[in-house]
Amino acid sequence: MAEVRAIICSHVYKSERPVNLVVLADGEWMLLCGEDHSPDEKYEVAGINHLYERDPSLLEVRGLLDNQSAEREHPGSKWQIRPWTEG
């Protein structure tokens, strides 16, 4: 599988929180913890395959269409897929 870039929050990057929000917006993947972040929060870029290796349940939402999101309450809970609207 070809490597695809994903924007991730620092909580996911540091393995402090799991990915609970996946967004594909305008062709850009974002894998986030789903929690609030401070305005000065830094985001990182990672290869999405590394995140799949860390949490194989993310493979369940790799078929998102552009401008869709998938959100879950916690790892192991069902993903809820919706149209993505920022904010």
PEGI-V613877 format. One record per run of one state. SS is the DSSP state (@ for helix, = for strand, . for the rest). FROM is the first residue (numbers start at 1). TO is the last residue. If there is no record, write none. Layout:
ss:SS from:FROM to:TO
ss:SS from:FROM to:TO
This chain:
ss:. from:1 to:4
ss:= from:5 to:9
ss:@ from:10 to:13
ss:. from:14 to:20
ss:= from:21 to:25
ss:. from:26 to:27
ss:= from:28 to:32
ss:. from:33 to:42
ss:= from:43 to:47
ss:@ from:48 to:54
ss:. from:55 to:55
ss:@ from:56 to:61
ss:. from:62 to:67
ss:= from:68 to:71
ss:. from:72 to:79
ss:= from:80 to:83
ss:. from:84 to:87
